[in-house]
């Protein structure tokens, strides 16, 4: 059996979540997200982001969150601007386009989009009403290539969006890992202040399933429940999600787990650096992208699973190594030992 570094959800959930689910199993509650657990988790999130007027809705997965938010916020003739590496553009089977909304992909070196990138898209779509209207900017933090936004970058984006009548939506599938990166200067309050909406990912950080969608822009909160129901995302037993977030937010377990995953990734990153590896991107989160030659990739693949992410040339490719809170120290040490043996490969 190979050891997996393909994703950060190869394991189940943190034991405390199973205990919480079991302990509350026979307690009767209201359905459809109106249970005490969802309501309390919403209050905890509002408090964490320092925005008591934010509305929180819980859904089962990231693609579902992206699909519902974007389709709810946009009118039929409006479109999305996204980095070309963005999850909605590369890995969601055309979910956004299937709702009738065009995605404008912007090529970036580090997976991050900037105001000048948005401006270029707007400038070539001035022939209205013959061309679609850009209305929403999608980013993720951390990005699909493991990089993170600085506070200045987020504020610059938000201000540009405000000035150009655009919504800013942040995919936070790995929000915990971004906020616990050693180079990070953003806080949860910043996401409550400098975004129209974002989601707080649980699936990739200790939850069995679940993402918390947070809508800061009060104009966008109206009748959002209809979109949840129409897209099949309003769980009858919404408590399943509320209990998990309630537990993850208790004693900052969520951030402890993200920090643990980051630390494991940085140990592996250091071992690649020691054998002279270069990287596709400079990351301090739980995703790293070392560039290896074909023989090194073949050697590592004997005992470990990971994705070959991007071909660099005929002999070299960048691979993606992802750690989770549950990646054992023993497996990390086995990988590090294998990396050391690649030095002369």
C-alpha positions in Angstrom: 0.0 0.0 0.0 1.3 3.4 -1.0 1.3 6.4 1.4 -0.9 9.2 0.0 0.1 12.9 -0.4 -2.5 13.5 -3.2 -4.9 15.5 -1.1 -5.8 16.8 2.4 -8.9 14.7 2.8 -7.6 11.2 2.4 -8.5 10.5 6.0 -11.9 10.9 7.7 -12.3 13.6 10.4 -10.8 14.6 13.7 -11.9 12.3 16.5 -13.5 15.1 18.5 -16.0 15.6 15.6 -17.0 11.9 15.7 -17.4 12.2 19.5 -19.6 15.3 19.1 -21.8 13.7 16.5 -22.2 10.6 18.6 -22.9 12.5 21.8 -25.7 14.6 20.1 -27.1 11.8 18.0 -30.4 11.4 19.7 -31.0 15.0 20.6 -34.0 16.2 18.7 -33.5 19.4 16.7 -35.1 21.5 14.0 -34.1 20.7 10.4 -32.8 22.6 7.4 -30.0 24.5 9.3 -32.3 25.8 12.0 -31.0 23.5 14.6 -29.1 24.9 17.7 -25.8 23.7 16.4 -25.9 25.5 13.1 -27.2 28.7 14.8 -24.4 28.5 17.4 -21.8 27.9 14.8 -23.1 30.9 12.8 -22.8 33.0 15.9 -19.2 31.8 16.5 -18.2 32.6 12.9 -19.8 36.1 13.1 -17.8 36.7 16.3 -14.6 35.4 14.7 -14.9 37.7 11.7 -16.2 40.6 13.8 -19.3 41.0 11.6 -22.6 40.3 13.4 -24.6 41.2 10.3 -22.9 38.5 8.2 -25.2 35.5 7.2 -23.7 32.0 7.3 -25.0 29.0 5.4 -23.5 25.5 5.6 -23.1 23.2 2.6 -21.4 19.9 2.0 -18.6 20.8 -0.4 -16.5 23.4 -2.1 -17.7 23.0 -5.6 -21.3 23.3 -4.3 -20.4 26.4 -2.4 -18.8 28.1 -5.5 -21.7 27.1 -7.7 -24.4 28.3 -5.4 -22.7 31.6 -4.5 -21.8 32.6 -8.0 -25.1 31.6 -9.6 -27.0 33.4 -6.8 -25.1 36.6 -7.1 -25.1 37.0 -10.9 -27.8 37.9 -13.3 -28.0 35.8 -16.5 -25.9 38.2 -18.6 -23.1 38.6 -16.0 -19.8 36.8 -15.7 -16.9 35.9 -13.4 -13.2 36.8 -13.6 -10.9 34.1 -12.2 -7.2 33.2 -12.2 -6.5 30.5 -14.8 -5.5 28.2 -12.0 -8.8 28.9 -10.2 -10.8 25.8 -9.1 -13.9 27.0 -10.8 -12.0 27.2 -14.1 -9.9 24.0 -13.9 -11.5 21.4 -11.6 -15.3 21.8 -11.4 -16.4 20.2 -14.6 -17.8 23.4 -16.0 -20.2 23.9 -13.0 -20.3 27.7 -13.4 -20.6 27.6 -17.1 -23.5 25.1 -16.8 -25.4 27.8 -14.9 -25.0 30.1 -18.0 -22.2 32.3 -16.6 -19.0 32.8 -18.5 -15.7 32.5 -16.7 -12.9 34.8 -17.8 -9.6 33.1 -17.0 -6.6 35.3 -16.3 -3.1 33.9 -16.6 -0.9 34.6 -13.5 2.5 33.4 -12.4 1.7 32.8 -8.8 -2.0 31.9 -8.9 -3.0 35.3 -7.6 -5.1 37.9 -9.4 -4.5 41.6 -9.2 -6.4 44.8 -10.1 -4.5 45.3 -13.3 -5.5 41.7 -14.4 -9.1 42.6 -13.8 -8.8 45.8 -15.7 -7.5 44.1 -18.8 -10.6 41.9 -18.9 -13.0 44.8 -18.4 -11.2 46.9 -21.1 -11.8 44.3 -23.8 -15.5 43.9 -22.9 -16.9 47.3 -23.6 -19.2 46.5 -26.4 -22.3 46.1 -24.3 -24.9 44.7 -24.5 -23.3 42.5 -27.1 -20.7 41.2 -24.7 -21.3 39.8 -21.2 -20.9 42.1 -18.2 -18.2 41.3 -15.7 -19.7 41.3 -12.2 -17.8 39.0 -9.8 -14.1 38.4 -9.1 -13.2 34.9 -7.8 -10.0 34.2 -5.9 -8.9 31.5 -3.5 -6.8 31.7 -0.4 -4.6 29.7 -0.3 -4.5 29.5 -4.1 -4.4 26.3 -6.2 -0.6 26.6 -6.3 -0.3 27.1 -2.5 0.4 30.8 -2.5 -1.4 33.3 -0.2 -2.7 36.9 -0.5 -1.2 39.6 1.7 -3.5 42.1 3.5 -2.5 44.8 1.1 -3.3 42.6 -1.9 -6.8 41.8 -0.5 -7.6 45.4 0.3 -6.4 46.6 -3.1 -8.6 44.0 -4.8 -11.6 44.8 -2.7 -11.2 48.6 -3.3 -10.9 48.0 -7.0 -14.0 45.8 -7.0 -15.9 48.5 -5.1 -14.8 51.2 -7.5 -15.8 49.1 -10.5 -19.1 47.7 -9.3 -17.8 44.1 -8.9 -18.3 41.6 -6.2 -15.3 39.9 -4.5 -15.7 36.3 -3.5 -13.0 34.2 -1.8 -12.9 30.4 -2.1 -11.6 29.4 1.4 -11.3 25.7 1.0 -7.9 26.0 2.6 -8.5 29.2 4.5 -7.1 27.8 7.7 -3.8 26.8 6.0 -3.5 30.3 4.5 -4.1 32.1 7.8 -1.6 29.9 9.6 1.2 30.3 7.0 4.3 31.8 8.6 4.3 34.7 6.0 0.6 35.5 6.5 -0.6 39.0 7.7 -4.3 38.6 7.1 -6.9 37.9 9.9 -10.4 36.5 9.9 -11.7 40.0 10.5 -10.2 41.1 7.2 -12.3 38.5 5.4 -15.4 39.9 7.2 -14.5 43.4 6.1 -12.8 43.2 2.7 -15.0 40.6 0.8 -18.6 40.5 -0.3 -18.6 36.8 0.5 -16.2 34.0 1.3 -16.4 30.4 2.4 -14.6 28.8 5.3 -13.5 25.3 4.4 -13.9 22.3 6.7 -13.6 19.3 4.4 -9.8 19.9 3.9 -9.2 20.6 7.6 -10.6 18.2 10.0 -14.3 18.0 9.1 -16.0 14.9 7.7 -17.8 17.2 5.2 -18.7 20.8 5.2 -18.0 24.4 4.2 -19.4 27.5 5.8 -20.5 30.2 3.3 -20.3 33.7 4.8 -22.1 36.5 3.0 -21.0 40.0 4.2 -22.7 42.1 1.6 -26.2 42.5 3.0 -27.7 43.1 -0.4 -26.6 39.6 -1.4 -28.2 38.0 1.6 -31.8 38.5 0.5 -33.5 35.2 -0.5 -30.3 33.3 -0.6 -32.1 30.3 1.0 -34.1 29.8 -2.1 -30.9 29.2 -4.1 -29.7 26.7 -1.4 -32.9 24.8 -1.7 -33.1 24.9 -5.5 -29.6 23.6 -5.9 -30.3 20.7 -3.5 -27.9 22.0 -0.8 -30.3 22.6 2.1 -29.8 19.5 4.2 -32.7 18.2 6.1 -30.2 17.2 8.8 -28.3 20.4 8.7 -27.1 19.6 12.2 -24.5 17.3 10.7 -22.6 20.4 9.4 -23.4 22.7 12.3 -22.0 20.3 14.9 -18.8 19.9 13.0 -18.1 23.6 12.7 -19.1 24.2 16.3 -16.5 21.6 17.4 -13.8 22.9 15.0 -14.2 26.5 16.3 -14.1 25.4 19.9 -10.7 26.1 21.4 -9.4 27.1 17.9 -9.1 23.4 17.0 -9.6 24.4 13.3 -6.4 26.5 13.4 -4.4 24.0 15.4 -5.1 21.4 12.7 -4.2 23.8 9.9 -0.9 24.8 11.6 -0.1 21.1 12.1 -0.6 20.4 8.3 1.6 23.4 7.4 4.4 22.3 9.7 4.5 18.9 8.1 4.6 20.4 4.6 7.5 22.7 5.6 9.5 19.8 6.9 9.1 18.1 3.5 9.8 21.3 1.7 13.1 21.7 3.6 14.1 18.2 2.6 13.5 19.0 -1.1 15.5 22.2 -0.7 18.4 20.3 0.8 18.8 18.2 -2.4 18.8 21.3 -4.5 15.1 21.2 -5.8 13.5 24.3 -7.3 9.7 24.9 -6.9 6.9 25.9 -9.1 5.7 28.4 -6.5 7.0 29.7 -3.2 4.6 28.3 -0.6 4.3 28.2 3.1 1.0 26.4 3.3 0.2 22.6 3.2 0.8 22.4 -0.5 4.3 22.3 -2.1 5.3 21.9 -5.7 8.8 20.6 -6.2 10.2 20.3 -9.7 11.6 16.8 -10.3 13.1 14.9 -13.2 11.3 11.9 -14.6 13.5 9.4 -12.8 13.0 11.1 -9.4 9.3 11.1 -10.0 9.3 7.4 -10.9 11.4 6.6 -7.8 9.1 8.5 -5.4 6.0 7.0 -7.0 7.1 3.5 -5.9 5.9 4.1 -2.3 4.0 7.4 -2.4 1.0 8.8 -4.2 0.9 12.4 -5.4 -0.1 14.4 -8.5 2.2 15.3 -11.4 0.9 18.8 -11.5 2.6 20.6 -14.5 5.1 19.5 -17.1 8.1 21.8 -17.3 10.0 20.2 -20.2 10.5 16.7 -21.6 12.5 15.7 -18.5 11.0 17.7 -15.6 7.6 18.2 -14.1 6.3 19.9 -11.0 4.6 17.5 -8.6 2.1 18.5 -5.9 2.7 17.2 -2.4 -0.2 17.9 0.1 -0.2 17.2 3.8 -3.1 17.1 6.2 -3.5 17.4 10.0 -3.8 13.6 10.0 -0.6 12.9 8.0 1.5 10.9 10.5 5.0 11.9 11.5 6.0 8.4 10.6 4.8 8.8 7.0 6.4 12.2 6.7 9.8 10.8 7.9 9.5 8.0 5.3 9.0 10.5 2.6 11.9 12.7 3.8 14.2 9.6 3.8 13.1 8.8 0.2 13.7 12.4 -0.9 17.2 12.3 0.6 18.0 9.3 -1.6 17.1 11.3 -4.7 20.1 13.6 -4.4 22.1 12.1 -7.2 19.1 10.8 -9.3 
